[in-house]
Amino acid sequence: MDKQAAQEAEITAVEHAWAGAHRHLDLETLENILSDHYRQVQADGSVIGKQELLASYRSGLRKWEIAESDQHEIRILGDTALLIGRWKGKGENQGKKFDYSARFLAVYQLEAGQWKLISDISIPLDG
């Protein structure tokens, strides 16, 4: 396996761990995957950081039946990787049920030998 393919496999593994951590509300894994520089663009255009995102999971008001990503397209640019994919989520957030699919862009950066999520944004898909 060449370096590019090996890096793509590493990033895909981190992305799958990210989804699995959502399903199991594994806060330690979520925290380990997120860079300290993490920024997420929300659907309303606001921007939150790592601590705000983790606080939303610690509240206990979010439960996931489905959290998965697929259709990955990865572009590696040095120590930075762009991953475009599809996210599927189903569960409950603050007493409201959700069931959706979205196209997302996740930006990963190699930090101390590990791929860390530094930013993401998603756009809901119709139907």
N, CA, C and O atoms as a GROMACS GRO file, in nm:
protein
  508
    1MET      N    1   0.085  -0.117   0.000
    1MET     CA    2   0.000   0.000   0.000
    1MET      C    3   0.090   0.124   0.000
    1MET      O    4   0.183   0.134   0.081
    2ASP      N    5   0.063   0.218  -0.091
    2ASP     CA    6   0.144   0.339  -0.095
    2ASP      C    7   0.102   0.436   0.016
    2ASP      O    8   0.000   0.416   0.083
    3LYS      N    9   0.181   0.542   0.034
    3LYS     CA   10   0.157   0.637   0.143
    3LYS      C   11   0.019   0.700   0.134
    3LYS      O   12  -0.050   0.712   0.236
    4GLN      N   13  -0.022   0.741   0.016
    4GLN     CA   14  -0.153   0.803  -0.004
    4GLN      C   15  -0.266   0.708   0.039
    4GLN      O   16  -0.356   0.747   0.113
    5ALA      N   17  -0.260   0.585  -0.007
    5ALA     CA   18  -0.364   0.487   0.028
    5ALA      C   19  -0.363   0.459   0.178
    5ALA      O   20  -0.469   0.443   0.239
    6ALA      N   21  -0.245   0.453   0.238
    6ALA     CA   22  -0.235   0.429   0.383
    6ALA      C   23  -0.297   0.545   0.460
    6ALA      O   24  -0.369   0.523   0.558
    7GLN      N   25  -0.270   0.668   0.418
    7GLN     CA   26  -0.328   0.784   0.485
    7GLN      C   27  -0.480   0.788   0.468
    7GLN      O   28  -0.553   0.821   0.563
    8GLU      N   29  -0.528   0.756   0.350
    8GLU     CA   30  -0.673   0.753   0.327
    8GLU      C   31  -0.738   0.648   0.417
    8GLU      O   32  -0.846   0.672   0.470
    9ALA      N   33  -0.674   0.533   0.434
    9ALA     CA   34  -0.726   0.428   0.522
    9ALA      C   35  -0.728   0.476   0.667
    9ALA      O   36  -0.823   0.448   0.740
   10GLU      N   37  -0.624   0.548   0.710
   10GLU     CA   38  -0.620   0.602   0.846
   10GLU      C   39  -0.733   0.702   0.869
   10GLU      O   40  -0.801   0.698   0.972
   11ILE      N   41  -0.754   0.791   0.774
   11ILE     CA   42  -0.859   0.893   0.786
   11ILE      C   43  -0.996   0.827   0.787
   11ILE      O   44  -1.082   0.866   0.865
   12THR      N   45  -1.017   0.730   0.701
   12THR     CA   46  -1.144   0.657   0.699
   12THR      C   47  -1.169   0.588   0.833
   12THR      O   48  -1.282   0.588   0.882
   13ALA      N   49  -1.065   0.530   0.892
   13ALA     CA   50  -1.080   0.465   1.022
   13ALA      C   51  -1.118   0.566   1.130
   13ALA      O   52  -1.202   0.537   1.216
   14VAL      N   53  -1.058   0.684   1.127
   14VAL     CA   54  -1.094   0.788   1.224
   14VAL      C   55  -1.238   0.832   1.204
   14VAL      O   56  -1.312   0.851   1.300
   15GLU      N   57  -1.279   0.847   1.079
   15GLU     CA   58  -1.417   0.887   1.048
   15GLU      C   59  -1.516   0.783   1.099
   15GLU      O   60  -1.620   0.819   1.155
   16HIS      N   61  -1.486   0.656   1.082
   16HIS     CA   62  -1.574   0.550   1.134
   16HIS      C   63  -1.576   0.549   1.286
   16HIS      O   64  -1.681   0.524   1.347
   17ALA      N   65  -1.462   0.576   1.348
   17ALA     CA   66  -1.456   0.585   1.495
   17ALA      C   67  -1.541   0.703   1.543
   17ALA      O   68  -1.608   0.693   1.646
   18TRP      N   69  -1.539   0.813   1.470
   18TRP     CA   70  -1.619   0.932   1.500
   18TRP      C   71  -1.767   0.896   1.500
   18TRP      O   72  -1.840   0.930   1.593
   19ALA      N   73  -1.811   0.827   1.396
   19ALA     CA   74  -1.952   0.787   1.388
   19ALA      C   75  -1.989   0.690   1.502
   19ALA      O   76  -2.092   0.706   1.566
   20GLY      N   77  -1.903   0.592   1.526
   20GLY     CA   78  -1.928   0.496   1.633
   20GLY      C   79  -1.935   0.563   1.769
   20GLY      O   80  -2.016   0.525   1.853
   21ALA      N   81  -1.850   0.663   1.791
   21ALA     CA   82  -1.852   0.735   1.918
   21ALA      C   83  -1.983   0.810   1.937
   21ALA      O   84  -2.030   0.825   2.050
   22HIS      N   85  -2.044   0.857   1.828
   22HIS     CA   86  -2.176   0.919   1.837
   22HIS      C   87  -2.280   0.816   1.883
   22HIS      O   88  -2.357   0.841   1.976
   23ARG      N   89  -2.281   0.701   1.817
   23ARG     CA   90  -2.381   0.598   1.849
   23ARG      C   91  -2.374   0.556   1.995
   23ARG      O   92  -2.476   0.531   2.058
   24HIS      N   93  -2.253   0.548   2.048
   24HIS     CA   94  -2.234   0.498   2.184
   24HIS      C   95  -2.212   0.610   2.285
   24HIS      O   96  -2.185   0.585   2.403
   25LEU      N   97  -2.224   0.735   2.239
   25LEU     CA   98  -2.195   0.852   2.322
   25LEU      C   99  -2.065   0.834   2.398
   25LEU      O  100  -2.057   0.855   2.519
   26ASP      N  101  -1.964   0.794   2.323
   26ASP     CA  102  -1.829   0.773   2.376
   26ASP      C  103  -1.756   0.908   2.376
   26ASP      O  104  -1.687   0.942   2.280
   27LEU      N  105  -1.773   0.982   2.484
   27LEU     CA  106  -1.718   1.118   2.491
   27LEU      C  107  -1.566   1.121   2.487
   27LEU      O  108  -1.508   1.216   2.435
   28GLU      N  109  -1.502   1.019   2.540
   28GLU     CA  110  -1.355   1.014   2.538
   28GLU      C  111  -1.304   1.006   2.394
   28GLU      O  112  -1.210   1.076   2.357
   29THR      N  113  -1.366   0.919   2.314
   29THR     CA  114  -1.325   0.907   2.173
   29THR      C  115  -1.355   1.036   2.097
   29THR      O  116  -1.272   1.082   2.019
   30LEU      N  117  -1.473   1.094   2.119
   30LEU     CA  118  -1.506   1.220   2.053
   30LEU      C  119  -1.403   1.327   2.086
   30LEU      O  120  -1.355   1.398   1.998
   31GLU      N  121  -1.368   1.338   2.214
   31GLU     CA  122  -1.271   1.438   2.257
   31GLU      C  123  -1.133   1.413   2.196
   31GLU      O  124  -1.064   1.507   2.158
   32ASN      N  125  -1.094   1.286   2.186
   32ASN     CA  126  -0.963   1.251   2.130
   32ASN      C  127  -0.954   1.278   1.980
   32ASN      O  128  -0.847   1.311   1.929
   33ILE      N  129  -1.064   1.265   1.911
   33ILE     CA  130  -1.065   1.287   1.766
   33ILE      C  131  -1.062   1.437   1.734
   33ILE      O  132  -1.003   1.478   1.634
   34LEU      N  133  -1.126   1.517   1.818
   34LEU     CA  134  -1.134   1.661   1.793
   34LEU      C  135  -1.002   1.731   1.824
   34LEU      O  136  -0.943   1.711   1.931
   35SER      N  137  -0.957   1.813   1.732
   35SER     CA  138  -0.843   1.899   1.756
   35SER      C  139  -0.883   2.007   1.857
   35SER      O  140  -1.000   2.043   1.866
   36ASP      N  141  -0.788   2.057   1.932
   36ASP     CA  142  -0.816   2.169   2.021
   36ASP      C  143  -0.856   2.293   1.942
   36ASP      O  144  -0.916   2.386   1.996
   37HIS      N  145  -0.822   2.296   1.813
   37HIS     CA  146  -0.854   2.409   1.725
   37HIS      C  147  -0.988   2.390   1.652
   37HIS      O  148  -1.022   2.470   1.564
   38TYR      N  149  -1.062   2.286   1.686
   38TYR     CA  150  -1.186   2.249   1.616
   38TYR      C  151  -1.286   2.364   1.610
   38TYR      O  152  -1.307   2.436   1.708
   39ARG      N  153  -1.348   2.380   1.492
   39ARG     CA  154  -1.457   2.475   1.471
   39ARG      C  155  -1.561   2.407   1.383
   39ARG      O  156  -1.528   2.345   1.282
   40GLN      N  157  -1.688   2.420   1.422
   40GLN     CA  158  -1.797   2.363   1.344
   40GLN      C  159  -1.892   2.474   1.302
   40GLN      O  160  -1.933   2.556   1.385
   41VAL      N  161  -1.927   2.478   1.174
   41VAL     CA  162  -2.027   2.572   1.125
   41VAL      C  163  -2.163   2.505   1.140
   41VAL      O  164  -2.188   2.399   1.083
   42GLN      N  165  -2.251   2.569   1.218
   42GLN     CA  166  -2.385   2.517   1.244
   42GLN      C  167  -2.481   2.552   1.131
   42GLN      O  168  -2.451   2.637   1.048
   43ALA      N  169  -2.596   2.486   1.129
   43ALA     CA  170  -2.696   2.508   1.024
   43ALA      C  171  -2.744   2.654   1.020
   43ALA      O  172  -2.780   2.704   0.913
   44ASP      N  173  -2.745   2.722   1.135
   44ASP     CA  174  -2.791   2.862   1.138
   44ASP      C  175  -2.679   2.962   1.106
   44ASP      O  176  -2.700   3.083   1.111
   45GLY      N  177  -2.560   2.910   1.074
   45GLY     CA  178  -2.447   2.995   1.039
   45GLY      C  179  -2.357   3.029   1.156
   45GLY      O  180  -2.250   3.088   1.136
   46SER      N  181  -2.397   2.994   1.277
   46SER     CA  182  -2.311   3.019   1.392
   46SER      C  183  -2.194   2.921   1.391
   46SER      O  184  -2.198   2.819   1.322
   47VAL      N  185  -2.092   2.952   1.469
   47VAL     CA  186  -1.972   2.869   1.474
   47VAL      C  187  -1.947   2.832   1.620
   47VAL      O  188  -1.950   2.918   1.709
   48ILE      N  189  -1.922   2.703   1.645
   48ILE     CA  190  -1.891   2.658   1.780
   48ILE      C  191  -1.755   2.588   1.780
   48ILE      O  192  -1.705   2.545   1.676
   49GLY      N  193  -1.697   2.577   1.898
   49GLY     CA  194  -1.568   2.511   1.914
   49GLY      C  195  -1.582   2.376   1.981
   49GLY      O  196  -1.692   2.327   2.006
   50LYS      N  197  -1.468   2.318   2.011
   50LYS     CA  198  -1.461   2.184   2.069
   50LYS      C  199  -1.539   2.175   2.200
   50LYS      O  200  -1.618   2.082   2.218
   51GLN      N  201  -1.518   2.268   2.290
   51GLN     CA  202  -1.582   2.259   2.421
   51GLN      C  203  -1.734   2.273   2.412
   51GLN      O  204  -1.806   2.205   2.485
   52GLU      N  205  -1.783   2.360   2.324
   52GLU     CA  206  -1.928   2.374   2.306
   52GLU      C  207  -1.989   2.247   2.250
   52GLU      O  208  -2.097   2.205   2.292
   53LEU      N  209  -1.921   2.186   2.154
   53LEU     CA  210  -1.972   2.061   2.096
   53LEU      C  211  -1.976   1.951   2.201
   53LEU      O  212  -2.077   1.881   2.215
   54LEU      N  213  -1.868   1.934   2.275
   54LEU     CA  214  -1.863   1.830   2.376
   54LEU      C  215  -1.968   1.854   2.485
   54LEU      O  216  -2.028   1.759   2.535
   55ALA      N  217  -1.991   1.979   2.522
   55ALA     CA  218  -2.093   2.011   2.623
   55ALA      C  219  -2.231   1.967   2.576
   55ALA      O  220  -2.313   1.923   2.656
   56SER      N  221  -2.257   1.980   2.446
   56SER     CA  222  -2.388   1.939   2.394
   56SER      C  223  -2.407   1.788   2.406
   56SER      O  224  -2.520   1.742   2.420
   57TYR      N  225  -2.299   1.711   2.402
   57TYR     CA  226  -2.308   1.566   2.418
   57TYR      C  227  -2.315   1.528   2.566
   57TYR      O  228  -2.383   1.432   2.603
   58ARG      N  229  -2.246   1.603   2.650
   58ARG     CA  230  -2.244   1.573   2.794
   58ARG      C  231  -2.380   1.598   2.859
   58ARG      O  232  -2.407   1.545   2.967
   59SER      N  233  -2.465   1.676   2.795
   59SER     CA  234  -2.595   1.710   2.854
   59SER      C  235  -2.683   1.587   2.875
   59SER      O  236  -2.774   1.589   2.957
   60GLY      N  237  -2.656   1.479   2.800
   60GLY     CA  238  -2.740   1.360   2.809
   60GLY      C  239  -2.872   1.373   2.734
   60GLY      O  240  -2.956   1.284   2.741
   61LEU      N  241  -2.890   1.483   2.664
   61LEU     CA  242  -3.015   1.507   2.593
   61LEU      C  243  -3.011   1.461   2.448
   61LEU      O  244  -3.104   1.486   2.372
   62ARG      N  245  -2.903   1.395   2.410
   62ARG     CA  246  -2.886   1.348   2.273
   62ARG      C  247  -2.868   1.198   2.274
   62ARG      O  248  -2.785   1.146   2.349
   63LYS      N  249  -2.944   1.127   2.193
   63LYS     CA  250  -2.932   0.981   2.180
   63LYS      C  251  -2.933   0.947   2.032
   63LYS      O  252  -3.010   1.004   1.954
   64TRP      N  253  -2.847   0.854   1.995
   64TRP     CA  254  -2.834   0.816   1.854
   64TRP      C  255  -2.871   0.669   1.836
   64TRP      O  256  -2.819   0.582   1.906
   65GLU      N  257  -2.962   0.642   1.742
   65GLU     CA  258  -2.988   0.505   1.697
   65GLU      C  259  -2.898   0.475   1.577
   65GLU      O  260  -2.843   0.365   1.565
   66ILE      N  261  -2.886   0.574   1.490
   66ILE     CA  262  -2.801   0.562   1.370
   66ILE      C  263  -2.709   0.682   1.366
   66ILE      O  264  -2.753   0.796   1.381
   67ALA      N  265  -2.582   0.658   1.345
   67ALA     CA  266  -2.483   0.762   1.319
   67ALA      C  267  -2.377   0.694   1.233
   67ALA      O  268  -2.300   0.611   1.282
   68GLU      N  269  -2.374   0.729   1.107
   68GLU     CA  270  -2.279   0.664   1.016
   68GLU      C  271  -2.246   0.756   0.900
   68GLU      O  272  -2.324   0.844   0.863
   69SER      N  273  -2.129   0.733   0.845
   69SER     CA  274  -2.092   0.809   0.725
   69SER      C  275  -2.041   0.713   0.620
   69SER      O  276  -1.982   0.609   0.650
   70ASP      N  277  -2.064   0.752   0.495
   70ASP     CA  278  -2.018   0.671   0.382
   70ASP      C  279  -1.996   0.764   0.263
   70ASP      O  280  -1.996   0.886   0.278
   71GLN      N  281  -1.978   0.707   0.147
   71GLN     CA  282  -1.953   0.780   0.023
   71GLN      C  283  -1.836   0.877   0.039
   71GLN      O  284  -1.842   0.991  -0.006
   72HIS      N  285  -1.729   0.829   0.102
   72HIS     CA  286  -1.613   0.914   0.130
   72HIS      C  287  -1.530   0.943   0.006
   72HIS      O  288  -1.498   0.854  -0.073
   73GLU      N  289  -1.496   1.069  -0.009
   73GLU     CA  290  -1.402   1.116  -0.110
   73GLU      C  291  -1.297   1.195  -0.033
   73GLU      O  292  -1.329   1.295   0.031
   74ILE      N  293  -1.172   1.152  -0.039
   74ILE     CA  294  -1.067   1.211   0.042
   74ILE      C  295  -0.961   1.274  -0.048
   74ILE      O  296  -0.917   1.213  -0.145
   75ARG      N  297  -0.922   1.397  -0.013
   75ARG     CA  298  -0.812   1.466  -0.080
   75ARG      C  299  -0.710   1.502   0.028
   75ARG      O  300  -0.743   1.571   0.124
   76ILE      N  301  -0.587   1.456   0.012
   76ILE     CA  302  -0.482   1.485   0.109
   76ILE      C  303  -0.389   1.590   0.052
   76ILE      O  304  -0.338   1.577  -0.060
   77LEU      N  305  -0.368   1.695   0.130
   77LEU     CA  306  -0.283   1.807   0.090
   77LEU      C  307  -0.180   1.827   0.202
   77LEU      O  308  -0.200   1.906   0.293
   78GLY      N  309  -0.070   1.755   0.193
   78GLY     CA  310   0.032   1.761   0.298
   78GLY      C  311  -0.019   1.698   0.426
   78GLY      O  312  -0.053   1.580   0.430
   79ASP      N  313  -0.025   1.780   0.533
   79ASP     CA  314  -0.072   1.732   0.663
   79ASP      C  315  -0.220   1.764   0.686
   79ASP      O  316  -0.269   1.755   0.799
   80THR      N  317  -0.290   1.801   0.579
   80THR     CA  318  -0.432   1.834   0.587
   80THR      C  319  -0.508   1.744   0.489
   80THR      O  320  -0.461   1.716   0.379
   81ALA      N  321  -0.626   1.701   0.532
   81ALA     CA  322  -0.709   1.617   0.445
   81ALA      C  323  -0.852   1.671   0.444
   81ALA      O  324  -0.906   1.709   0.548
   82LEU      N  325  -0.910   1.673   0.326
   82LEU     CA  326  -1.050   1.709   0.310
   82LEU      C  327  -1.128   1.581   0.284
   82LEU      O  328  -1.093   1.504   0.194
   83LEU      N  329  -1.232   1.559   0.360
   83LEU     CA  330  -1.316   1.442   0.342
   83LEU      C  331  -1.458   1.489   0.313
   83LEU      O  332  -1.519   1.557   0.396
   84ILE      N  333  -1.509   1.454   0.198
   84ILE     CA  334  -1.649   1.480   0.163
   84ILE      C  335  -1.720   1.347   0.172
   84ILE      O  336  -1.672   1.247   0.119
   85GLY      N  337  -1.835   1.345   0.237
   85GLY     CA  338  -1.908   1.221   0.253
   85GLY      C  339  -2.055   1.245   0.278
   85GLY      O  340  -2.105   1.357   0.267
   86ARG      N  341  -2.123   1.136   0.312
   86ARG     CA  342  -2.266   1.144   0.346
   86ARG      C  343  -2.280   1.096   0.490
   86ARG      O  344  -2.225   0.993   0.528
   87TRP      N  345  -2.355   1.171   0.569
   87TRP     CA  346  -2.381   1.138   0.709
   87TRP      C  347  -2.528   1.098   0.721
   87TRP      O  348  -2.615   1.163   0.663
   88LYS      N  349  -2.554   0.992   0.796
   88LYS     CA  350  -2.691   0.951   0.827
   88LYS      C  351  -2.704   0.952   0.978
   88LYS      O  352  -2.623   0.892   1.049
   89GLY      N  353  -2.808   1.019   1.027
   89GLY     CA  354  -2.831   1.025   1.170
   89GLY      C  355  -2.977   1.004   1.203
   89GLY      O  356  -3.066   1.053   1.133
   90LYS      N  357  -3.001   0.932   1.312
   90LYS     CA  358  -3.137   0.910   1.360
   90LYS      C  359  -3.129   0.898   1.511
   90LYS      O  360  -3.042   0.828   1.564
   91GLY      N  361  -3.219   0.965   1.578
   91GLY     CA  362  -3.220   0.958   1.723
   91GLY      C  363  -3.308   1.064   1.783
   91GLY      O  364  -3.414   1.096   1.729
   92GLU      N  365  -3.262   1.118   1.896
   92GLU     CA  366  -3.338   1.218   1.968
   92GLU      C  367  -3.244   1.323   2.025
   92GLU      O  368  -3.138   1.290   2.078
   93ASN      N  369  -3.282   1.449   2.012
   93ASN     CA  370  -3.202   1.560   2.065
   93ASN      C  371  -3.295   1.653   2.141
   93ASN      O  372  -3.385   1.712   2.081
   94GLN      N  373  -3.274   1.666   2.270
   94GLN     CA  374  -3.355   1.751   2.357
   94GLN      C  375  -3.503   1.720   2.343
   94GLN      O  376  -3.586   1.810   2.336
   95GLY      N  377  -3.536   1.589   2.341
   95GLY     CA  378  -3.675   1.545   2.334
   95GLY      C  379  -3.736   1.546   2.196
   95GLY      O  380  -3.851   1.505   2.180
   96LYS      N  381  -3.662   1.591   2.095
   96LYS     CA  382  -3.715   1.596   1.958
   96LYS      C  383  -3.647   1.487   1.876
   96LYS      O  384  -3.525   1.475   1.878
   97LYS      N  385  -3.727   1.409   1.806
   97LYS     CA  386  -3.673   1.302   1.721
   97LYS      C  387  -3.614   1.364   1.594
   97LYS      O  388  -3.663   1.464   1.543
   98PHE      N  389  -3.508   1.301   1.545
   98PHE     CA  390  -3.448   1.342   1.418
   98PHE      C  391  -3.416   1.218   1.335
   98PHE      O  392  -3.388   1.111   1.389
   99ASP      N  393  -3.419   1.235   1.205
   99ASP     CA  394  -3.387   1.129   1.109
   99ASP      C  395  -3.349   1.202   0.980
   99ASP      O  396  -3.436   1.255   0.911
  100TYR      N  397  -3.221   1.203   0.949
  100TYR     CA  398  -3.178   1.283   0.834
  100TYR      C  399  -3.053   1.224   0.769
  100TYR      O  400  -2.984   1.139   0.825
  101SER      N  401  -3.029   1.274   0.649
  101SER     CA  402  -2.904   1.248   0.576
  101SER      C  403  -2.848   1.384   0.536
  101SER      O  404  -2.923   1.478   0.509
  102ALA      N  405  -2.718   1.393   0.533
  102ALA     CA  406  -2.654   1.519   0.495
  102ALA      C  407  -2.526   1.491   0.419
  102ALA      O  408  -2.463   1.387   0.438
  103ARG      N  409  -2.489   1.583   0.334
  103ARG     CA  410  -2.359   1.582   0.270
  103ARG      C  411  -2.270   1.668   0.359
  103ARG      O  412  -2.311   1.776   0.401
  104PHE      N  413  -2.150   1.622   0.388
  104PHE     CA  414  -2.064   1.698   0.478
  104PHE      C  415  -1.922   1.712   0.424
  104PHE      O  416  -1.877   1.635   0.339
  105LEU      N  417  -1.856   1.812   0.476
  105LEU     CA  418  -1.714   1.835   0.451
  105LEU      C  419  -1.647   1.835   0.587
  105LEU      O  420  -1.682   1.915   0.674
  106ALA      N  421  -1.551   1.747   0.606
  106ALA     CA  422  -1.472   1.741   0.728
  106ALA      C  423  -1.327   1.768   0.692
  106ALA      O  424  -1.276   1.716   0.592
  107VAL      N  425  -1.262   1.849   0.774
  107VAL     CA  426  -1.122   1.881   0.753
  107VAL      C  427  -1.042   1.816   0.865
  107VAL      O  428  -1.066   1.842   0.983
  108TYR      N  429  -0.948   1.731   0.827
  108TYR     CA  430  -0.861   1.663   0.922
  108TYR      C  431  -0.720   1.718   0.907
  108TYR      O  432  -0.677   1.755   0.798
  109GLN      N  433  -0.648   1.722   1.020
  109GLN     CA  434  -0.508   1.764   1.016
  109GLN      C  435  -0.426   1.665   1.097
  109GLN      O  436  -0.468   1.617   1.202
  110LEU      N  437  -0.308   1.636   1.046
  110LEU     CA  438  -0.216   1.545   1.114
  110LEU      C  439  -0.149   1.622   1.228
  110LEU      O  440  -0.075   1.718   1.205
  111GLU      N  441  -0.177   1.579   1.352
  111GLU     CA  442  -0.121   1.643   1.471
  111GLU      C  443  -0.052   1.536   1.554
  111GLU      O  444  -0.116   1.442   1.601
  112ALA      N  445   0.078   1.549   1.571
  112ALA     CA  446   0.157   1.453   1.650
  112ALA      C  447   0.131   1.309   1.606
  112ALA      O  448   0.118   1.219   1.688
  113GLY      N  449   0.123   1.290   1.474
  113GLY     CA  450   0.107   1.156   1.419
  113GLY      C  451  -0.035   1.102   1.416
  113GLY      O  452  -0.056   0.987   1.376
  114GLN      N  453  -0.134   1.182   1.457
  114GLN     CA  454  -0.274   1.138   1.456
  114GLN      C  455  -0.358   1.236   1.374
  114GLN      O  456  -0.337   1.357   1.380
  115TRP      N  457  -0.453   1.180   1.298
  115TRP     CA  458  -0.545   1.264   1.223
  115TRP      C  459  -0.653   1.315   1.318
  115TRP      O  460  -0.725   1.237   1.381
  116LYS      N  461  -0.662   1.448   1.329
  116LYS     CA  462  -0.758   1.514   1.418
  116LYS      C  463  -0.857   1.594   1.333
  116LYS      O  464  -0.820   1.655   1.232
  117LEU      N  465  -0.982   1.593   1.375
  117LEU     CA  466  -1.085   1.670   1.308
  117LEU      C  467  -1.072   1.816   1.350
  117LEU      O  468  -1.083   1.847   1.469
  118ILE      N  469  -1.049   1.906   1.253
  118ILE     CA  470  -1.032   2.047   1.288
  118ILE      C  471  -1.153   2.132   1.248
  118ILE      O  472  -1.170   2.242   1.301
  119SER      N  473  -1.237   2.083   1.156
  119SER     CA  474  -1.355   2.160   1.118
  119SER      C  475  -1.450   2.071   1.040
  119SER      O  476  -1.409   1.976   0.973
  120ASP      N  477  -1.579   2.104   1.049
  120ASP     CA  478  -1.677   2.037   0.964
  120ASP      C  479  -1.801   2.124   0.945
  120ASP      O  480  -1.829   2.215   1.022
  121ILE      N  481  -1.872   2.090   0.840
  121ILE     CA  482  -1.998   2.157   0.805
  121ILE      C  483  -2.080   2.054   0.728
  121ILE      O  484  -2.025   1.972   0.656
  122SER      N  485  -2.213   2.060   0.744
  122SER     CA  486  -2.297   1.968   0.668
  122SER      C  487  -2.418   2.040   0.612
  122SER      O  488  -2.463   2.141   0.665
  123ILE      N  489  -2.469   1.984   0.504
  123ILE     CA  490  -2.587   2.037   0.437
  123ILE      C  491  -2.686   1.923   0.423
  123ILE      O  492  -2.656   1.821   0.360
  124PRO      N  493  -2.806   1.938   0.481
  124PRO     CA  494  -2.906   1.831   0.472
  124PRO      C  495  -2.940   1.795   0.327
  124PRO      O  496  -2.945   1.882   0.240
  125LEU      N  497  -2.963   1.666   0.303
  125LEU     CA  498  -3.006   1.618   0.173
  125LEU      C  499  -3.157   1.603   0.173
  125LEU      O  500  -3.215   1.562   0.273
  126ASP      N  501  -3.219   1.636   0.063
  126ASP     CA  502  -3.365   1.618   0.053
  126ASP      C  503  -3.396   1.470   0.045
  126ASP      O  504  -3.324   1.392  -0.017
  127GLY      N  505  -3.505   1.434   0.112
  127GLY     CA  506  -3.556   1.296   0.105
  127GLY      C  507  -3.460   1.202   0.154
  127GLY      O  508  -3.487   1.082   0.155
   0.00000   0.00000   0.00000
